[in-house]
Amino acid sequence: MSSISATRIATRMFAGALTLMVVAAGSAQANVSPLQSSIQYTSASSSTCDAPAWAWPYLSLGDLRTYVLAPNGSFTGSVAPGWQLQGGARLAPDSVRGVGLALPAGASAISPGMCVDLDYPHLRFAQKVVGKDPAGLEIKAEVVYPQLSDPVWTDVKQFDGYQGDAVAGGWRITPDVDLKPEFGGEVAGSRYVAIRFTAVEKYATAAEFRIDDVFVDPMMRR
């Protein structure tokens, strides 16, 4: 075979392989579900995998576990990068905590993706209900593992504003909220999770839920 013919064959083989790669990439992109593509990621998302900043926020409550702040989970400033605020959710000032996430009835907030593994079992956060008739409002927490082939939101906890450990300014630190990391796969290793908080109205009320300082507990650091 001449060198020219060999070159032509090699060129055609390379072009064919390149076409297959482009088609495969396009298929993979087409297979991304709307839910998968809707989850946002920030630099803080990757730091929860690569360089988590350990904290002990609940020592005064007798909780000696080590925690990691969810991406931009302290809601400082006028924006919450990566958080998707829907249905009237907003950042609101607070005389004790500075700024918190406000959720009127029906509003929701979706966190950025954050890295967890089977050793990250739960989260806790500061919460309170403000406004008229607070008993009419509850908070629902859901999780989704967006790297699954067919991810769905899963309810993990729903409760009112009277549960948890009381702290200053009418706030309470919630009981443990199980993240169900096994829903992201039983194989050990990291996986991304996003959390959705929704204010659920039990009956007509003008109250709203407030959330601040969303922390995840990594048991492996105990």
C-alpha positions in Angstrom: 0.0 0.0 0.0 1.3 3.4 -0.9 2.0 6.0 1.8 -0.6 8.2 0.2 -3.3 5.5 0.5 -2.3 4.7 4.1 -2.6 8.4 4.9 -6.1 8.6 3.4 -7.3 5.6 5.3 -5.9 6.9 8.6 -7.5 10.3 7.9 -10.9 8.6 7.2 -10.6 6.5 10.4 -9.8 9.6 12.5 -12.7 11.5 11.0 -15.1 8.6 11.7 -13.9 8.4 15.3 -14.3 12.1 15.7 -17.8 11.9 14.4 -18.7 9.2 16.9 -17.3 11.3 19.7 -19.3 14.3 18.7 -22.5 12.2 18.4 -21.8 10.6 21.8 -21.3 13.9 23.4 -24.4 15.3 21.8 -26.4 12.2 23.1 -25.0 12.6 26.6 -26.0 16.3 26.6 -29.5 15.4 25.2 -29.9 12.9 28.0 -29.4 15.5 30.8 -32.8 15.9 32.5 -34.3 19.4 33.2 -33.8 18.7 36.9 -30.1 17.8 36.5 -29.4 21.0 34.5 -31.4 23.2 36.9 -29.1 22.6 39.9 -26.4 25.3 40.2 -22.9 25.0 41.3 -20.5 27.6 42.7 -16.8 27.6 43.8 -18.1 26.9 47.3 -19.7 23.7 45.9 -16.3 22.3 44.9 -14.7 23.4 48.1 -17.1 21.1 50.0 -15.4 18.3 48.1 -11.8 19.4 48.0 -11.2 21.7 51.0 -14.1 21.7 53.4 -13.9 24.3 56.2 -14.7 22.4 59.4 -16.7 24.2 62.1 -18.3 23.4 65.5 -21.3 25.7 65.5 -23.4 23.9 68.2 -21.0 23.4 71.0 -23.1 25.5 73.3 -26.0 23.1 72.7 -23.9 20.1 73.6 -23.6 19.0 70.0 -19.9 18.2 69.7 -20.0 17.1 66.0 -18.0 18.7 63.3 -19.9 20.5 60.6 -19.4 22.1 57.1 -21.3 25.1 56.0 -23.5 24.5 52.9 -22.4 26.6 49.9 -23.3 30.2 50.8 -25.5 28.8 53.5 -25.0 31.7 55.9 -26.9 34.1 53.5 -24.6 37.0 54.2 -24.8 40.1 52.0 -27.5 41.0 49.6 -27.3 37.9 47.4 -27.0 34.1 47.9 -24.9 32.8 45.0 -26.1 29.5 43.7 -29.3 29.5 45.6 -32.5 29.6 43.6 -35.2 31.6 45.3 -38.8 31.0 44.1 -42.4 32.0 44.9 -41.5 35.1 46.9 -38.4 33.7 48.7 -36.0 36.4 49.5 -33.1 37.5 51.8 -34.4 39.5 54.8 -32.6 41.4 57.6 -32.7 40.0 61.2 -31.8 41.9 64.3 -29.9 38.9 65.8 -28.4 37.0 62.8 -28.0 39.9 60.4 -29.5 38.3 57.3 -31.6 35.2 56.8 -33.6 33.4 54.1 -37.3 34.3 54.3 -39.9 31.9 52.9 -43.6 33.0 52.9 -46.2 30.3 52.4 -45.6 28.4 49.1 -42.1 29.9 48.6 -39.1 27.6 48.2 -35.3 27.9 48.0 -33.0 25.4 46.3 -29.4 25.1 47.4 -26.4 24.9 45.2 -25.0 21.4 44.7 -22.7 20.3 47.5 -20.4 17.3 47.9 -21.4 14.6 50.4 -20.7 10.9 50.8 -22.1 8.1 52.9 -20.4 9.5 56.0 -22.4 12.8 55.7 -25.7 11.8 57.3 -27.6 14.9 58.1 -27.9 18.7 58.3 -29.0 21.2 60.9 -29.9 24.9 60.5 -31.3 27.9 62.3 -35.0 28.5 61.8 -38.0 30.5 63.2 -41.5 31.5 62.1 -42.4 35.2 62.2 -45.6 37.0 61.6 -49.3 36.4 62.4 -50.4 32.9 63.4 -47.0 31.1 63.0 -48.6 27.7 63.8 -50.1 27.7 60.3 -46.7 27.2 58.6 -44.2 24.4 58.4 -40.9 23.9 56.6 -40.4 20.9 54.3 -36.9 19.7 53.3 -36.3 17.6 50.2 -33.1 16.3 48.6 -32.0 15.4 45.1 -28.9 13.6 43.9 -28.5 15.2 40.4 -25.8 12.8 39.2 -28.2 9.9 39.1 -29.6 9.0 35.7 -33.1 9.8 36.7 -33.0 12.1 39.7 -36.1 13.1 41.7 -36.8 15.2 44.7 -37.4 13.2 47.9 -39.0 14.4 51.1 -36.7 13.9 54.1 -38.4 16.0 56.8 -41.2 18.4 57.6 -41.7 20.3 60.8 -43.0 23.5 62.4 -41.1 26.4 63.9 -41.3 25.1 67.5 -39.0 22.1 67.1 -35.3 22.1 68.0 -33.0 23.9 70.5 -34.0 27.5 71.4 -31.3 30.1 70.9 -31.3 33.9 70.9 -33.9 36.1 69.1 -36.6 33.5 68.9 -34.5 31.2 66.6 -34.2 27.5 67.0 -31.6 25.0 65.8 -33.4 22.2 64.0 -33.3 18.6 64.9 -31.2 16.4 62.6 -32.4 16.3 59.0 -31.3 13.1 57.3 -29.8 13.7 53.9 -30.3 10.1 52.8 -26.9 9.9 51.1 -27.6 6.3 50.2 -30.1 7.7 47.7 -27.2 8.9 45.7 -25.7 5.4 45.5 -24.6 2.7 47.8 -21.0 2.7 46.6 -18.6 4.7 48.9 -17.3 8.0 47.5 -18.5 11.5 47.0 -21.7 12.6 45.3 -23.5 15.9 44.8 -26.7 16.7 46.6 -29.0 19.7 46.5 -31.6 20.6 49.1 -35.0 22.3 48.6 -36.7 24.1 51.4 -40.4 24.9 51.0 -42.7 26.8 53.3 -45.9 24.6 53.5 -49.1 26.3 54.6 -51.3 24.2 56.9 -54.0 26.8 56.8 -54.3 30.4 55.7 -51.6 32.4 57.5 -49.5 35.6 57.1 -46.5 34.0 58.7 -43.2 33.2 57.0 -40.4 30.9 57.7 -36.8 32.1 58.3 -33.7 30.0 57.7 -30.0 30.7 58.4 -26.7 28.9 58.7 -27.3 25.6 57.0 -24.7 23.2 58.2 -23.9 19.6 57.2 -22.4 17.1 59.6 -19.6 14.9 58.3 -19.4 12.0 60.8 -16.0 10.9 59.4 -14.4 13.9 61.2 -15.5 12.8 64.7 
